[in-house]
Amino acid sequence: MTTSPLATADLPTGLRWDADRSRLKVRDPRLAEIVLRDPHIITGVDHGKSDRPGALPPPGQAPTITQFFELWYTVGEHYHVFNTELRRAFTARTVGGFEATFLDQAERCVTAMPPRGDLARDYLSPYFMNSTFLVIGVPEAEWPRLTKVARLVIHLFKQQLLGVTEYGPREAAAFATSMRYLKQLTDQLLAGPGEEPFLLAARQLARIDPSTWPIAALIGQLLMAGIEPMIVGSSIACRDIWSAPHLRDAILRETVDVTDLAEEVLRQNPPFGNIFRFVSEPCDCLGLPLPAGTIVAIDVATVNLQRTAAADPAHGCPVRPSEVLTFGRGTHYCLGAHSARIQIAAAVRQLVHGRPELRIDVAGTRIDTHNNLKEVRSIPYRIGDEDVD
């Protein structure tokens, strides 16, 4: 194994070599901006394929797991048009029109909660699944089946993050079945009467590219990149809120904007630990020679707090959302960031107001940080004074 010259280099302030994972850690906001904008530091995908359409399956067949995830990162000839149309569908003003819908859906899920259980499983997961389906324009009759697809895609994407690229026949068969359903649902939505902003944008894209597999893959990406981080982020927020009674009281008394409170919690504890980039050709943009192939990891929490220290979330977030790296920055800004903020705020607000007698077992809460995307293992709750087992 070749040792990187960065392992023994005298690194500038704000950089650290992570010998255990063989990557360069960026912990300074100014350097993070450079990493996100320098053309020599790219997303870690096969850019030999990024300038042409990804391999699509023959008619009537489903993509392989590898093909499906490759569609997420492929930059084809229509990329800029796709990106422009989709960003219009997820502006702050557009998704703000869903706020009342999100609150109604959160109230439905709060009412359906059993008297004790796991908060992520029994409340957060169904709420974020259903509220995201509403944004996409999926009819409620399809929610149970699409939930199964979402769970499978989330599982397989987590496997990818762990480096798993080979799958057994059972997973491959389940994935093929799910993809055929997703394609059928996509075609049904595009041909249907739905007027949701996402569907209007998707129909414009379908006129540009007659294959609807990229749109089906996009729906799959929204299910993964949107739902799972929101579940994790809200779990972190709930853990912190129920750990500090004054935070819950501030929400009940409405002396703090829940969006600002959640923003500060996620600034301090982002669902994604790092933003990863890859040096495609030698450069010295960070103040030292970077060999091609170097993995660069931006430490999101450290960068978020470098300029402004952690605050009491009851006072709201002390910085503007544009200064928070939790949802990315610039061209790498999360497409659904505006929607996520409103969805998370609705989830937390309705839970606090709708179940004031709810108690979370903070000591029993388990949020795993070994993967780049944190995973909620357990967040036990009870409604009322009975002890949690």
Secondary structure, DSSP 8 states (H G I E B T S, - for coil): ----GGGSS---TTEEEETTTTEEEE--HHHHHHHHH-TTEE-SS-TTSTTS------TT----HHHHHHHHH---TTHHHHHHHHHHHT-HHHHHTTHHHHHHHHHHHHHT--SEEEHIIIIIHHHHHHHHHHHHT--GGGHHHHHHHHHHHHHHHHHHHTT-----HHHHHHHHHHHHHHHHHHHHHHHS----HHHHHHHHHHHH-S--HHHHHHHHHHIIIIIHHHHHHHHHHHHHHHHSHHHHHHHHTT-S-HHHHHHHHHHHS-SBSEEEEEE-S-B-TTSS-B-TT-EEEEEHHHHHHHHS----GGG--SS-GGG--TT--GGGS-TTHHHHHHHHHHHHHHHHHH-TTEEE-TTT-EEE-SSSB-EEEE-EEEESSS---
